Amino acid sequence: MSPLYKVLPTLIVICAVLMASPSSQADWKSLLGKAHEAVTGEPQTGVTATAISALSNSDMVDGLKQALIQGSRAAVDTLGQEGGFLDNPQVRIPLPEKLQSLETGLRAIGQGAVADSFITSMNQAAEQAVPQATDLFVNTISNMSLEDAQAVLKGPDDAATQYLREHSGAQLYDLMKPMVNDATDKVGVTSAYKNMFSKAGFLGKTIDADAIDLDNYVTEQAMNGLFELIAAEEQRIREDPVARTTDLLKKVFSAVN
């Protein structure tokens, strides 16, 4: 069969898609992906074996390390400042689920400020604890292997963040828990907690205040916030060329996107 017949269906689909979309709004990458899917029945992924094989092993590993270090430092710097958690709705730490009915009751009787004070203290404790994560993240990232790098490049938009969480999550918890414990004492989390219950009156009697481990809750919420922002930065690096601040980042992520 002539090679023309092999490519003709693809060309026809591409032309049809182009005619259906104004050129001023056409996204060539998206259009070609649609054409590929229409012809083969399979979605076209951004990462191909050819693109990955074109990168040297050192470029692949070092590029991902740069991306992870950039993302983790950006997250730590953002969250480790005053208002880093409290002023960011994406990661702001709410009352534990068991206390949310109590919060509703407090606000209903005009004691919302008491709940707000407790919420503020938890978020401030998290803000003071997260800077401890930087060295651990950098150490974890430095141990990334070639196999890890290949898997991450082929993975979803948060694959590098998943790698970081899998390989440092348990150590991060052990590192941050004492920091949170110190911070809760410093910013008055426990006193704000007790004050909230004292103001709640009969509402507080329906809840076992001692059953909630505040230090554990704040630590887990702080970790979730960290990894959520790291994932957002990773996605930005993958999708936005402006976010690739070094030549190596541009080389690696341009090759696979």
N, C-alpha and C positions, 0 to 999 in steps of 0.2 A: 504494500500500500504506500502511496506517495506520502512523504512527510507532511505535505499541505493538509491532507485529510486528517492527520493526527492532531494538528493544531487548529484546524478550522472551527470546531465547536467552541473552543476557548475564545477565539477571536470574535465569533458571533456574539457570545454572551457578553464579552467586554464591551463591544459596540452597543449592544442593547442597553446595558447598564449606563454607559456614558450618555446615550441619547435621552435616557429617562431622568438624568440629573443635570442641572445647569452647570456649565463648566466653572462658573464663578464660585460654586459651592462644592465642587467635586473634591473629595478626599481620595487621592489616587490609591493610597494604601488600602483604604476601606473598599474601594471599587474592585481592585484586583482580588481582594479577599473574597468578595461576593462572587466574582466570576469563577474563582477557583472552586468555591463551595458548590456553585451551580453545576459545574462540569463534573467534579469528582464525587460530589455528595459528602465531602468531608470538609470541616472548617480548616482554614489556613491559619497556622500559628505563627507568631512573630519570630520564634526561634527555630532555626533549621539546623540540621547536622552540618551543612556546608558552612553556615555562618560561624558556628562554634569551632569547627575544625580550623577555620581561618585564623583564630586567635592562638597565640602561643600559650603554653601552659602558665608561664609566669604572668602574662597579661591577664589571663582569665582569673587567676587567684588574686593577684594584686588589685585588679579592678574591683572585684567584689569586696575585698577587704576595705578598700577606700570608701566604697558606697556604704558599707555597714558602719564604719567608723564615723563617717560624715553624718549618717542618720542617727546613730546612737548619741553622739555628742550634741547634735541639734536638739534631740528630745530631752536630754538631761539638762542642757542649758535653758531650754524653754520652761521645763517644769520645776527646776530647782531654784527659781527666783520667786520673789514675793508675788503672790497672785497667780503663780504658774498653774496650779490646779484650780483654785477657787474661781478665777476669772475666765476659765476656759470650759464652756459647757460640754465640750467633747470628752473631757476627762474629770470634771468636777466630781468629787466624792460625795454622794448623797448619804442620808441616814441608812443604816442597815435595813434590809427589807422587813425584819421583825419590828422595827421601830417606826415604820412609815405611817401606820395607823395612829400612833401616838403623836407624830408630827401633825397629822391632819387635825386631830383633836386640839392640840395646842394652838394651832392657827385659828381654829374655830372659836376659841375662847379669848382670843386677843393676845396670846403668848407666843406668837411666831418668832419674836426676837430671841427667845430662849433657844428654840430649835436652830435658828440661824447661828447663834453663838457656838453651839456644839458643832455644827457643820463646818464653820470657819476654822475651829480648832483642829478638826481632823485633817482638813486640807492643808493647813499650815504645817502640821506634823509631817505629812507626805512631802511637802516642798523642802523641808529640811533634811529628809532622808535620802532623796533620789540622787544627789550629787555623788554619793558613795558608789554608784554603779559604774562610773566611767572606767576606772582601772580594770574592773572585772570584765567589762565588755571588750575592752581593747585586748586583754589577755586571751579571751575566748576567740576573738576574731583572728588573732595572730596564729592560732592553731588550725585554721581552716585548711583542709586538704584539697588536692586537685579534684578528687571524686566529689567532695562536697560542693566545690565551685561549679562543676558541670551540672550537678543535680539542681542547684539553685538557679542557674541560668535557664534551665529548661522548665523551671517551676512557675507557679503563679506569681502575681505581683508582690506578694508578701513572703516569698520563699526564703529570702535571706533573713527576714525577721523571725520566721518559724525556726530556722537553723539556730539563730541566736538564742531564742527562748528555750529550745530543746537542750542546748549545750550549756546554758548559764542560768536557767530559771531557778533550779534548786539552790545553787550557790548564792544567787541574788537574794532569794528569800532569807537565807541564813545570815547574809550580810546586812540586809536592811532591817530585819526584825529588831535587833538591839538599838539601831538608830531611831526607829519609830518609837520604841519604848522610851528612849531618852527624850525624844521630841514631844511625845504626848505629855510627859511630866512638865517639860519646859513651857509649852504653850497652853497648858491647862485643860487638856482633853477630858481627863477624868473628872475634874471639878465641874466642867461644863456639863458633862454627862449627868452627874449627880444633881446639879442644879435643875436640869431639864426635868428630871423625875420629880423633884420636890415641887416644882411649879405645876406639874401635871395633875396632882391630886389623885382623885379616884381613877383617872385614866391610866396612871402609871402602875396601879395595883394589878392590872391584868397582864402585865409583862414581867418576866423574870429578868431583871436588870443584870444579874450576875451570870446569866447564861450566854452573854455575848462577849466574845474575846475581842476587845476593841483594837488591841495592837495587831492581832492577826488580820482583822478586817482592813485596817488602814494599810498594812503592808501589802496585802493582796491587791487592793484597789490601786495603790501607788504603782505596783508592778504592771497591772493591766494598762494603766495610763501611759507608762513608759513604752511598752511594746506597741500600743496603739499609735503613738506618735512616730515611733521608728518605722512602723509599717507604712504610714502616710508619707514619710520622707522617702522610703524605698520606692514607693509607687511613683512619686514625683520624679525621682532620678530616672526610673525606667521610661517614663512617658514624656518628660519635658527636657529637651536638650539644654535649656538654660540652667537647669539644676545640676548639670554635669560640670562641676567646677574645675576639673583637672583634665589634661589631655588624655590620660588613661581612662578616666570615666567616659569621656566622649568616644574613645575608640571601642571600648568593650560594649557599651550599651547602644551605640549606633550600629554595631555589627549584628546585634540580636534583636533589633526592633525595626 
